Amino acid sequence: MSIFRKLSWYFRLEWRRYLVGVIGLLLTALIAIIPPRIIGNMVDGIHGQTMTGRVLAMDLLFVTLAALAQYTTRYIWRNAIWGGAARLEQLLRNRLFNHFMQMDRVFYQKYRTGDLMAHATNDLEAVQRVAGGGILQFADAIITGGTTLIAMMALIDWRLTLLAIVPFPFLAVISWYLGQKIHRAFGESQAAFSRLNNKAQESISGIKVIKALGQDDADVADFDSQVDRTIEINRHVNRLDSMFDPAITLIISISYVATIVLGGLFVTHNVITIGNLVSFISYLAMMVWPMFAVGMLFNTMERGNASYDRVMELLAQKTHIIDQTNGIQTRPSGTLSYHVQQFDYPDNAGASLKRIDFELPAGHTLGIVGRVGAGKSTIMKLILREFDNYTGEIDFGGHPIKDYALDSYLPAIGYVPQESFLFSSNIFENIRFARPEATQAQVEAAAAKSDLAGQIAKLPAGYDTEVGEEGISLSGGQRQRLAIARALLINPELLILDDALSAVDAETEAEILENLKAERANKTTIISAHRLSSVMNADEILVLDQGAVVERGTHEQLMAAHGWYQRMFEQQQLETQVKGGISDGR
């Protein structure tokens, strides 16, 4: 019964709805007592040859009226109880989704997408069944079972009733024993479903890589193996679950046998009439559903209990990024001051950043370069407040970025990573995603600044072209330029291009950078890149190595220093010339 205690907050919230449902169930159970009693009287009338046409007509009328009344009361309780279950599912889905929106990168590194989807589907459905079927089974077992037992004792014979219910305590023992086992088994079943969901999600997302590397058969075999393991775990759950119905059938059968034997003796000794025995057997038949409801109740509760615990475990996770309730509500602008003494990724030994210091006045551009893994993207993540556990301070517009309300701070930043996420919509909707009120002219202007407008014009559907899931119908360069257009559309105070020009050619890169220079004369820009031509016109360039600044200055100063920057720049220029020569030769 612990799941009902865990959901008590919701039942208190919706007590009126559930009160109406329980009253509807009670009325249904009380009305259900009437037809068996009338049928018993009809049997006695027929047996005693006292039945008249008028009495028969009245009995049939009462049975019909009882059926209509049951139809009405059943509608009332079904609408109330199932409506309550749907309301609980809505609340939990919204609460879980909002929780996902508030969680930080650490959370998403811990939980995989397929696992989160399993919690948001299977687990919530199991909890919803507790508030619907569980309440029905619980109330019906007590109300229908209780009213039927009272009718059997009060209207027929209490001794016969006691004999019929002697086997029932064994059902409670069996339900308790199997319920504990089902709780553990269903928890394992839900975990197996999460793993299978993860596998399916990863395989579908990475289908191009799987096919390109010729791993189709191996991936299918791995998926089949996980399906087999999941099925085996579910078979164990089903084996436990299937023990309920035979136990209930056995107990009811024993009750029937005892009723027929003792009831037959009572009839022959004129203790009860044959009509009473018929009514009693009808009442006993009405006890079948409450008995099955008890078995189903334990199943529903244990499944819901395991799922509720899994959902609550997710909701108990806390974000490491604290949004100040009374934070600064104004949009940040001005100088970006970055002074981080040290930053370590969670659960990652070694310093990821060490002694990073720079001042970036409004209207200036900062370039950040270095080897793969040098810490370029990490600098951006701290500015974006994906992590706050660093030693030092980052100020924007004269205030620490942690003092801003996130809803005011983040919209002032336009962030374009190397691999931007595109939604399964058209080009127009993807560009204006961060600014839904943007007009067609504004979207086209943003596309022009990212050098994408010309290519969109060549598409048959233009801006209405569907990009496919995650932008699969577009090239890598088109996806990057679309993401840049999306960032430019919000006119950010700070634009961050995190290797966002890697998929475009040198000519397109130059065109985009020239547009940005003209567009963002009074705005701040940070460009992280592997191709040094992307940053050569920046006001200052930082060269990173193992999380620390090893060189800094303008392009001319770094070339004169004859360090890593100078060697890499000349190497890239040579590669460009060689490629150009090969292309000309063709």
N, C-alpha and C positions, 0 to 999 in steps of 0.2 A: 504493500500500500504506500510505499515511500514516494512513488511518482505522484500520487495525489497530493501529498504534503508539499512536494517540490513545485507543483502547479497551483498551490493554494492562492498565490498572488493573483493568478488569472481568474480563478473561480470567485474570489472576492470582488474582482473588477466586474465580472459579468454575472453576479449572483441573481439578478432579476431574470435574465435569460434562462439560466439553469433552473431556477425555481419554477418558471412556467413549464419547462420541459419535464421536470419531476412530477409536477401536478398533472400534466398530460399523461404521463406514464401511470400514475396512480389511478386516474379516472379510467384509463384503458383497462387496467387490471381489474378494477371493481366491476366494470361493465362486462368483462370477460367471464365473470362468475355466473352471470344470469343465464346464458344459453344452456350450459350443461344441466342446471337445475330444472329449467323448463323441459328439456329433453327427458330428464328422469321422470318428471311428472307425467309427460306424455306416455312414456313406457308403462308407468303404473296404471294410467287410465286405460290404455289399450289392453294391458294384462287383466285388469279388473273389469273390462267391458263397460266402463263408465264414460268413455270418451264420446263426446258429441261433436257435431260439425261446428257449432258455435265456439266451443272450447278450443277445438283444433285451430280454428281460424284466429282466435285471440292469441293462442300460443305462437303461431307462425308470425303474427303481427309483431309480437314482442321480440321475437328472435330477429326479425328484420330491422326493427327500430334499434336493437342493441348493435347490430352490424353497422348501421348508419352512424350511430353514436361513436362506435370504435373508429370508424373512418375519420370522423372529425377530430377525435382526441389524438389519434395517431399522427394526423397532419400537424397538430399543435406541437407535440413533443419532437417530431422529426425536424420541423422547421427551427425549433428553439435549440435543440442539442446539436444538430449538424451545422446550424448557423454559428453556434458558439465555437465549434471545432474549426470552422473556416476562419473565424475571426482570430483565433489563437495562431493558426498557421500564418495569417497575414501579419500579425504583430511580430512573430519570431522571424519571419523572412525579412521584414523591413529592419528589424533590430540587427540581424546578422549582416545584412548588406551594408547598413550604415557603419557597422563595426569594421567590415572589410575596408570601407572607404577611409576610415580613420587610422588604420594600422600602418606601421612603418615598414621599411625595407627588411628589418630584422625578422619581422613576422612572416613575410613572404619568402624569406630564405629558409625558414623553419618548416612551413607548410606548403605543400605542392598544390598546384591548381586543381588536379583531379580529386585530391583529398578534400579540399574546400568545397568543391562541387558536390561531393557525396554527402557532406554535412548539410548542405543547403537543399538537398533533394530527399534522399532516402531517410536521413535522420529526422528531418522536420516532418516528413509524412508519418513516421512512426509516432512522434510526439502528438501530432494532430489526431491520430487514431485514439489516443488516450482520452482526449477531450471530447471525442465523438462516440466511437464504439465503446470505449472504456467506461464512460459515464453511463451509457445505455446498458451495458452488460452489468455494471455494478448495481445501478438502480433497479433494473429489471429482475436481477437475481433476488434482490431483497423484496421489492414491491410485489412483483408477480408471484414469486415463490411464497412470500409471506401471506398475501391475501388468499392465495389458493389453499395454503395449509389451514388457514383460519376457516375458510369455507368448508374444507373437508372435515374438520373437527366439529364445527358448529352445525353444519347442515346435514352431515351424514353420520359419522361415528368417530369419537376421539380415539378409541382403541385400535380401530382399523388404520387410522392415520399414523399413530405412533409406530405400528408395525411396518407401515410402508416407508417411513423415513429412517428406520434403524440403519440401513446401509449408507445413508448420506454422509455421516462423519468421515467415512473412509475416503470420500471424494476430496474433502478438505485436506487430508493428509497427503494424498497423491498430488493434488494441485500445488501444495507448498513445496514438496520435494522436487517435482518437475520444474516448478517456477524458478528455483535457484539455479538449476542446471541450464535452463533456457536463457536466463539473464547473461550468464557467462558465454554461452554458445552464440547468442545473438550479437554480443559485443565483438566476438571474433568474426562473425559474419559481416558486420558493418565495416570492420577494418579491412577484411578481404575485398569487399566491394570498393573501398577507397583505393586500395592498391590497383585493382583492375581499372578503375576510372582513371587513375594516374597514367597507367600504361596506354590506355586508349587515347587519352589526350595528347600524350607525348608523341605517340606514333602518328597521329593525324597531323599534328603541328609540324613534325619533322619528316613528313612523307617524301619531300623532295630530296632530302639528304639520304634517307633510307634507300630510295630508288637509285640515286646517283652512285652510291657505294655498293650497290648490288646486294643489299642485306634484307631484301623482301622476305625470302624464305625463312631466314633466321629470326626476323622480327615476328613473323606469323607464328613460328614455332614457340617463341617465348610467350606470345599472347595466348596461344592455345594452352600452354603449360599453366599460366596464371588462371585461365578460365577453369581448367580442371581442378586446381586447388580450391578456387572459390566455390565450385559446385560441390566438392567433397565436404567443405565446411558447411554449406547450406543443407546438404543431405543430413548431416549430424543434427542441425537445428530441426529439420523436418521430422527426423526420427523421434526426437524428443516431443515435438509438437503433436505428432500423430498418436502418441500414447494417451492423450486426453480423451478423445472421442471413444475409443474402446472401453476405457475405464468408466466413463459416464454411461455408455450403453449397457455395460455389465451391471452397474448399480441400479439403473432403471429396470432392467430385466428382472433382477432379484425382487425389486419392489412390486413389479407386476405379478410375479409368481406368488409372493406372500399375500397380495391383495386378492387374487383369484381364489387361493386356498381358503384364507380366513373369511373373505367376503362371501364365498359360496356357503360356508358353514353358517354364517350369520343369516343368510337368506333362508336356508333350510330350517333354521331354528326361529325364524320370524323376528330376528333382532333388527334387521333392516329389510326394506323391500327390494325387489329386483330393480326397480327404478332408481333407488338409492345407489345400488351397486353400479348401475350404468353411469350415473352422475359421478360417482367416485372415480371410476375408471377414466372418465373424461377429464376430471380434475387432475388425476395422476398424469394423463397425457400432457396436460398443460404444464406440468412440472418438468417436462423434458427440456423445454427451452431454457428455463432458469438454470437447470443443471449444466447444460451445454454453455450457457452464458458464464458460469463460474469458471469452467475450463478455459474458455476464450478470454475471460477477464485476466487470468493469470498470464496468459500468453501476451495479451495486449500490454499489460502493465510492465512485464519484464522487457519486452522489446522497446517500449517507450522509455523506460527507465534508463536502459543502456544508451539509447540515442540522445536522451535529454542530457545525460552526463557528458557525452561527446560534444554536444553543442555548447553546453555551459563551459567546458574546458576552453573552447575557442573564445567565447565571450569574456572569459576571465583574463585573457591575454591583454597586457597593457602596452600601449605604444610608448616608445622612448622619447617621442617628440611631443612636448607639452605645449599645447596651444593656450596662451595666456587669455583668461576670461576677460581681463581688463586691459588687454594688449593695445598697442598703438593702432588706431583704426585708419590712419592716413596712409596713402600710397607712398612707399619710400622712393626717394630720388636723391641725386647728388653723388658724393664720393663714396666708393666702396673701399673700406679699409679691411684688409685681411691680415690678421696676425695670429697664426696658429703655431704654438710651440710643438705640440705633438698630438697625433690622432692615431688610434689603433682600432682596426675593425673588430667588432665583437667576436670572441672565440678565435682570434687570429693572432698568433705570436708575432712579435716584432712591430716596429713603428711603421705605419703606412705613410704618415707625413711627419716631417721634422722641420721646424723653424721656417715656415712659409710666411713671408712678409711682403706685402705690396700695397700700394695706394693707387687706386684707379679713379681719377677725377671724372666727372660727368663729361661726356663727349669724347672720351679717350677709348682707345682699343688696346686690349692686352692679348698677347699671343702666348700660348703655353705649348711647349714641344718637349719631346723626349722619347726614349725607347718605350716599347710596350710594357705596361706594368710599372712605369715610373711614378705614377700617382696623378696623372693629368685629370682623369675623370673623378678622382677622389676629391680634388679641390672643388670641382663643380657640385658634387654631392653635398658637401658641407654648406655651400652657398644656398642650395635648394632645400636645406634642412632635412635631408634624408637621414642624417646622423647629427646628434647634438653633443655627443660624449667626447669632445675635444678639449685640450688645454689651450686657452687663449681666447681671443675674441674676434668676431667678424662684425663690423659695423657697416650700415648702409644708410646714408643720409644723416649721419651723426648719432644713430641709435644702434645698439646691439640688435642683430636680426632676431634674437630670441625674444626681444621685447615686443615685436610686432604680432598682431593677430594674423594667423595664417591666411585668412580670407582677404586680408589687405596686402600681405607681403607677397605671396606667391603669384597673384595676377600681375604683379609688376615685372615679372621675369618671363622672358620668352626662352624656353629651353628646347634645343634641337639636338637629340643624340644621333649617333651614327645609324642606329636602327630605330626609326620612329614607328610607333604603332598607328596603323590606319584602320578605320572602322569599315565594316561591310556596308558601305553606302556609296554615294557618288562623290565626285571630286569636289563639287560645290559644298556639300555638307561637311566633308572632311576639312576643307580649308577654314570654314567658319565655325568649327566645333567649339572653340574657346570664346567665340563671340557670336552667339546664335542670331542676334539682331542685325548682323552685318548685311548690307545690300549687295546686289549683284555687282554694282560698280566697284564697291570696296573690295570684294573678293577678287575681281579681275585685276585691280590695281596691285594687290598683294602678290598675285600670281606673276604679274609682270616684273615686279621687283626681284622675284626669285628665279627669273628667266624660264618660267614654265608656261607662260601664256601662249607662246608660239606653238608649243607642242600640243596644248589643249585644243587650240584652234584646228589642228589637223585631225582630231578625233571625230568620228561621225556624230557622236552624241555630245561633243564638247564638254561643258561643265557637268552635264548630266551622266557622264560615263561612270558606270559602276566600277569601283576599284577591286572588288572581290574581297575575300576574307584576308585580312591583314595586308591589303594592297597587292595581292598576288598578280593582278593583271597589269601592274605597272613595273617598269624597270627600277633598278636600285637608285639610279640618278633621279628619276621622276619622283620616287617616294621621298627622297631627301629634299628635293626642291618643293614638293607639296608641304612637307613639314616646316620648311623655312617660311613659306607663304603663310602658313597657319600661325607661326610665331610672330611674323611681322604684322599680321592683321590686328593684333591686340596693342600694337604700338608700345612695346615694353620699355620700361626704364633701363632694364639690363637684358641684353640679348646674349645668350650663351650658345655657341656652336661647338658641340663636342664631337670633333671629327665628322662634322655633318656635310663635308664636301668631298668625302673620300670616293664617292661613286660617280662623280661628274668629271668630265675631261677638263684639261687645263684652260681651254678657251671659255667654257661655261663658268668655271670657277672664277676666272678674271672678271667676267661680266657680272656675276652675282656680287663679288666683293666691291666692284665699282658702284653698283646700285646701293649697296649697304653704306658705303662711304658717303654718298650723297644723301641718302635717306636718314642716316643716323648721325648727323653732324653734331647734334646736341645730346645724344644718347650714348650710354656706355655699352661696350661690346667686349666679350671674351671669346677668343677663338682658340680652341685646342685642335691640333692637327698633327698628322704624321708628314704630310706634304708641306714642306717649309714655305713654299710659295704662297700658302694661305695666310701666313702671318708676317711676311716680310715688310708689309707697310704698317704694322702695328706700332703704337707709340712706345711700347716696351714689350720685350719678349723674355719669358722665363724658360730656362732649360732645366728640366728635372731629371734626376737619376736616383732611384731607390728612395723616393719620397722626399728628396731635398733639392733645393735650388743649387745647381752647380755653375750656371752661367746666367747672366742677365744683361739686358741692354737693348739698344735698337739693332736693326738688321746690320747697319754699317759697323757698329761697335762690336757686334759678335763676329762678324766676318774678319775684323781686324784682330780679334783675340786669338784666332787660329786654334779654336777648340773644337768640341764635338759638333757644334752648330755649323761652323765653317766647313768641316769635312763632309757632313751630311748634306749640306746645301749643294756643294759642288758635285757630290756623287749623284744627287737627284737631277741636277742640271744635265750632267753627262748622260744619264739614263734617258732623259727626255730628248736630248739631241740624237742619241742612237736610235730611239724608237721613231723619231721624225725622219731620220735618214733612211731607215728600213721602209717606212711608209712611202717616202718619195721614190725609192727604188722600185717599188711595186707599181 
